[in-house]
Amino acid sequence: MISPLPDLLIAPVVRAALAEDLGRAGDVTAQACIAADARLSAVFATRQPGVVAGLDCARLAFAELDPTVRFEVVAPDGSHAAVGAVLARVEGNARAVLSAERTALNLFGRLSGVATLTAAYVSAVAGTQARIVDTRKTTPGLRHLEKYAVRCGGGVNHRFGLDDAILIKDNHVAACGGVSEALLRARLACGHLTKIEIEVDGLDQFDEALRYTPDVIMLDNFNLGDLATAVRRAAGRVTLEASGGVTLTTVRAIAETGVDVISVGALTHSAPVLDIGLDAA
C-alpha cells in the first residue's frame, strides 16, 4: 500500500487548477445546459494500460464544487490497470461533476503517467540491486504530487529540495576550486543528520572524492566500463548513484554494473499522460 498524501497538501493545487479553469464567470456551459438540481453518475476508466496515481486529486476536485459528492475508489493508487479498467466512480451534482471533470482528469492522468513510466524503469532493472529514483526536474508547483506518483510506480524519491541534503554538483566543485575543497567545506558546515553527496564526471574525481567517504557519489554520464570500475573501487564504502541520460534502453546495463541507485529525470519531466476518461454511467 502507498501511504497517501494528506488532503492539506493536495487541496491548494486542486483549488488553483479549478480557479484557473472556472475563470471569472464559472462554467457557463454547465450553467446554461444543466439544471441546477440535476444529478450525474460517471466512472473513470483507463483507455490504455498503466499504473494508477492521483485519485485523491480527482476526489478533491469534485468535493470542492460539491461537498456532498460520493467518490468510490475501485483501483487504488499503485494498482496496475488494464485497458478499460474502472478506477473510480463519482456521483453528485451534475454541474459540479462536469465543471470539475477536466481538472480531475488533468491531475489524475498526469500523475498516473509518471507512475506508469516509473514502473517501466523499475521493471527494467528487476533482479539487480539498483533502485530507480527521481530528480528535482519536476513541474513547478507539482513536485510533491509527482514524487508521490514515483512512489506509486515503485520508485524511490531523491531529495525533495535544496534543503534536504548537501548535493555538490559540478558547478559547486568549480566554484569551490575542486572536489577536496568542496567536501571539506561541506563537512564543516553540515549537521550530523545531513547527508553529503557529490557529483563527479570521471574516475580521477571519483578517486579524489572516495578518499573523503561522502554518503553518496554521483557518477555523472559514466560509461559502463567506468561505472563497473567505480563499483569495484568503492567496495561498498559509499552509495553509488548513476545519472545522466538514462533511458529505458540503457537502464538495465547500467544497473548490471552494480551501482546502488539510478536517477532518472525523465520520470517526471518526460512522462506521457496516461489516457483516462470520465464517462457518464
Steps between C-alpha positions, in 0.01 A plus 500: 500500500618851414464746788269775370587866514293706745216694340662813647786464249283420200212745542694821415608356164148382422347834597747694286431276201123534544526878533706515180236301312189667645636845424291809571149365443512131581397221264260684271433185297384297801299795628325538164433136424463315831224544757628624834369194684596236240706201612766312304680170552823429310795264501871552448639235265837446336538517124847350516679278754682674781561556869249702700600815690312814597156379602491746789555787257191392310297450818587845634424669168140380520470561873607863461194564280260255667582418863234226497650316201550123529835371376572128501851368436506174304871469417718676761816696428783264413269255321590369155194555280417337166330678212139577590545444872271704724709700744236696691137603500359844573141609565389852579358827378526488121624857462773440757612170350522644150674817615765306693546231234797652315690598812451150640615335177797733450648417841394136504638431152823689563581316821399162361732565207791563737416183693472298180838612364662442839363147510654432158845603627459299819404195297799548272747465790320217681742246643782752550578695817440835331215723611332749266478851643362830376659846480399863556406531132134535589210720393509818713236475771444128448819355646340336802231345280740378232736352755202325659418358157858369472442308823173363358703363208747323727775760484678678784524873563826690478516824700188718484681833496818688565457471876479119519867414465828636372543411133822643359460530123765576237446875522537489878830317454616760249399788728680342798816424307481122506347183638707489819430860595128461436478188718704657779270804508193278497627294794560815704160649419255214530332353805524138607172409327582664166621269227766606252501402133744613236481477122812392313558482127792260478701239687765753610236709678340182629824383663548843657145503637525144629784595734250711696231227506197722440163332543436485126707551185308581184664359188392745233489370143753223571531229236426142604864408544571794728182430699619144563846626596350747748291223656812285550702787646224611737462145633179593679648791697265759347171497313552537126244681286508483121352800323482670165303415188354177636234343276292184505740363240813559710381465859538120526866504400566783743336305782706192421824688573408478868410861577259554788278773359406623153348848481270567205378851426266367233271353765357844561613724214408268212226266619204491257155549651310176554181509295214484751141584417199606707183357353139540615372174646 
